[in-house]
Amino acid sequence: MIYATLKTVHVLSIIVWVGGMVFVHFFLRPAVAQLDPPVRLRFMHDVLGRFFKAVLVASLLTLVSGVWMLGRFAKQLVQSGGSFEMPLAWTIMAMFGIAMVAIFMHLRFALFRRLGRAVAASEWDAGSAILVQIRTWVAINLGLGVLVLLVTLMRWTT
């Protein structure tokens, strides 16, 4: 029951995170591109602020639930007399997941703060440049998220 709950939290957190990146990157951003910079930047700052709060929770839940599931599995295997060697797919998922969290932290605590300062100071050109950086890092994180999903769905055994 605990493992099923952890896995559910893990998957739902990833859905919020990756699904949100897809929505913002492919649907919201192009729709607001036609707005004047002051309106667009204020709007995107507000939306990203809300989204980043959700992703902060989702990313931490993803990490905690993933580590907890891994630890439970390894512990049960060792207690039953086996030895634990982490499968390649799990190693790839963990590495990309940690990279995704690191990228998100940069987005949230560096770039988003800069965007907030630019919006507060009505520095629209600087804010637009920061949004381009945010978009680039979101695209990279989205690519990593898709790779993690592919690794998961391929069910590699080596």
C-alpha positions as CSV (number, residue, x, y, z in Angstrom):
1,M,0.0,0.0,0.0
2,I,2.8,2.4,0.9
3,Y,4.6,1.7,-2.4
4,A,1.4,2.2,-4.4
5,T,0.8,5.5,-2.7
6,L,4.4,6.7,-3.3
7,K,4.2,5.7,-7.0
8,T,0.8,7.6,-7.3
9,V,2.3,10.7,-5.8
10,H,5.4,10.3,-8.0
11,V,3.4,10.0,-11.2
12,L,0.9,12.7,-10.4
13,S,3.7,15.1,-9.5
14,I,5.4,14.4,-12.8
15,I,2.1,15.0,-14.7
16,V,1.7,18.4,-13.1
17,W,5.3,19.3,-13.8
18,V,5.7,18.0,-17.4
19,G,2.1,18.8,-18.4
20,G,2.5,22.3,-17.1
21,M,5.6,22.8,-19.1
22,V,3.9,21.6,-22.3
23,F,0.9,23.9,-21.7
24,V,3.1,27.0,-21.0
25,H,5.6,26.3,-23.7
26,F,3.3,25.3,-26.6
27,F,-0.1,27.0,-25.8
28,L,0.1,29.9,-23.4
29,R,3.4,31.5,-24.6
30,P,2.3,31.7,-28.2
31,A,-1.1,33.0,-27.3
32,V,0.3,35.9,-25.2
33,A,3.1,36.7,-27.7
34,Q,0.8,39.2,-29.5
35,L,0.3,41.3,-26.3
36,D,2.2,44.5,-25.7
37,P,5.4,43.9,-23.5
38,P,4.0,45.5,-20.3
39,V,0.9,43.4,-20.4
40,R,2.6,40.2,-21.5
41,L,5.4,40.4,-19.0
42,R,3.1,41.2,-16.1
43,F,0.8,38.3,-17.1
44,M,3.6,35.8,-17.6
45,H,5.2,36.8,-14.3
46,D,1.9,36.2,-12.5
47,V,1.3,32.8,-14.3
48,L,4.8,31.6,-13.9
49,G,4.7,32.6,-10.2
50,R,1.7,30.4,-9.7
51,F,3.1,27.6,-11.8
52,F,6.5,27.6,-10.1
53,K,4.8,27.3,-6.7
54,A,3.1,24.1,-7.9
55,V,6.3,22.8,-9.6
56,L,8.3,23.5,-6.4
57,V,6.0,21.1,-4.5
58,A,5.8,18.7,-7.5
59,S,9.6,18.5,-7.9
60,L,10.2,17.9,-4.2
61,L,7.5,15.3,-4.1
62,T,8.9,13.6,-7.2
63,L,12.4,13.5,-5.6
64,V,11.2,12.3,-2.2
65,S,8.8,9.7,-3.5
66,G,11.4,8.4,-6.0
67,V,14.2,8.1,-3.4
68,W,11.7,6.5,-0.9
69,M,10.5,3.9,-3.5
70,L,14.1,3.1,-4.4
71,G,15.1,2.7,-0.8
72,R,12.1,0.5,0.0
73,F,12.8,-1.7,-3.0
74,A,16.5,-2.0,-2.2
75,K,15.8,-2.7,1.5
76,Q,13.3,-5.5,0.7
77,L,15.7,-7.1,-1.8
78,V,18.6,-7.1,0.7
79,Q,16.4,-8.3,3.6
80,S,15.3,-11.2,1.4
81,G,18.9,-12.2,0.9
82,G,19.4,-10.6,-2.5
83,S,21.8,-7.9,-3.5
84,F,20.7,-4.6,-5.0
85,E,22.2,-3.2,-8.2
86,M,20.3,-0.3,-9.5
87,P,19.0,-0.9,-13.1
88,L,20.3,1.3,-15.9
89,A,16.8,2.8,-16.5
90,W,16.5,3.8,-12.9
91,T,19.9,5.4,-12.9
92,I,19.0,7.4,-16.0
93,M,15.7,8.5,-14.5
94,A,17.4,9.5,-11.3
95,M,20.2,11.5,-13.1
96,F,17.8,13.3,-15.4
97,G,15.4,13.9,-12.5
98,I,18.1,15.5,-10.4
99,A,19.1,17.6,-13.5
100,M,15.5,18.7,-14.0
101,V,15.2,19.8,-10.3
102,A,18.5,21.7,-10.6
103,I,17.3,23.5,-13.8
104,F,14.0,24.3,-12.1
105,M,15.7,25.7,-9.1
106,H,17.7,28.0,-11.4
107,L,14.5,29.0,-13.2
108,R,12.6,29.7,-10.0
109,F,15.3,31.2,-7.8
110,A,17.4,33.1,-10.3
111,L,15.7,33.8,-13.6
112,F,12.2,34.3,-12.1
113,R,13.5,36.7,-9.5
114,R,15.2,38.7,-12.3
115,L,12.0,38.8,-14.2
116,G,10.2,40.1,-11.1
117,R,12.7,42.9,-10.7
118,A,12.4,43.8,-14.4
119,V,8.6,43.9,-14.3
120,A,8.7,46.0,-11.1
121,A,11.1,48.4,-12.7
122,S,9.1,48.5,-16.0
123,E,12.3,47.3,-17.8
124,W,10.4,45.6,-20.6
125,D,13.4,44.9,-22.9
126,A,15.3,43.2,-20.0
127,G,12.1,41.3,-19.0
128,S,11.6,40.1,-22.5
129,A,15.2,38.8,-22.6
130,I,14.7,37.0,-19.3
131,L,11.6,35.4,-20.7
132,V,13.6,34.1,-23.6
133,Q,16.1,32.5,-21.1
134,I,13.2,31.0,-19.1
135,R,11.7,29.6,-22.3
136,T,15.0,28.0,-23.3
137,W,15.5,26.4,-19.9
138,V,11.9,25.2,-19.9
139,A,12.4,23.6,-23.3
140,I,15.5,21.8,-22.0
141,N,13.7,20.6,-18.9
142,L,10.8,19.5,-21.0
143,G,13.1,17.5,-23.3
144,L,14.7,15.9,-20.2
145,G,11.2,15.1,-18.9
146,V,10.2,13.5,-22.1
147,L,13.4,11.4,-22.1
148,V,12.6,10.2,-18.6
149,L,9.2,9.2,-19.7
150,L,10.6,7.3,-22.7
151,V,13.1,5.5,-20.5
152,T,10.2,4.6,-18.2
153,L,7.9,3.4,-21.0
154,M,10.6,1.5,-22.8
155,R,10.9,-0.8,-19.7
156,W,14.7,-1.3,-20.1
157,T,16.0,-4.2,-18.1
158,T,19.7,-3.7,-18.4
